[in-house]
Amino acid sequence: MDAIVKSFPGKEDQPRPTQAEAEEAVRTLLRWVGDDITREGLVDTPKRVVKAYKELFSGYDQSVEDELGRTFEEVAGYDDIVLVKDIPFFSHCEHHMVPIIGKAHVAYLPDGKVLGLSKIARVVEIFGRRLQIQETLTAQVAHAIDDALHPRGVAVMIEAEHMCMAMRGIQKQGSTTVTTTFTGAFKSDPHEQVRFMTMLRGRG
């Protein structure tokens, strides 16, 4: 619970419903869409949905600060771009609670210390497993690494398909949304942005 309060100031004033209350909310939605909650296929659905939501939104119970707490300084003077690309992720749109599916590309310029590579993927996963909009997710990943590592710069690009566009509303399948956030040298020096994009597209 401490991790939740740390990541979400004021959330301690919003106590969580019980599992029984959450399951009853699912039954209400099932009745609202017009189905029969007593039929065999739906009897255990509320319990399954609550269990699935606990996993899908596990990012609320995880602390990015704790995940990024350990860094390494034995880098033999390495100070060039560290890029982890094609990190698969899924999230859920905070407006419609339907999936966002995509991949993230994260780079930084070290300033005397580095992160374990798996930590970068974990940051994407933790923020992804919360209700999101893609713009916020992109900025959160960049600023979390910036705050923890204090590198010379961070670059994040996220490419994703939003099911709220594919399954409802305009119903356009296959469209991709691209967002970027740059900090430090990546923001101030166009040459570093070009190097990031070149490495990302595999041409360098």
Buried (B, 14 or more C-beta within 10 A) or exposed (E): EEBBEEBEEEBEEEEEEEEEEBBEBBBEEBEEEEEEBEEEEBEEBBBEBBBEBEEBBEBBEBBBEEBBEEBEEEEEEEEEBBBBBEBEBBBBBEEBEBBBBBBBBBBBBBBBEBBEEEBBBBBBBBBBBBBBBBEBBBBBBBBBBBEBBBBBBBBBBBBBBBBBBBEEEEEEEEEEBEBBBBBBBBBEBEEBBEBBBEBBEEEE
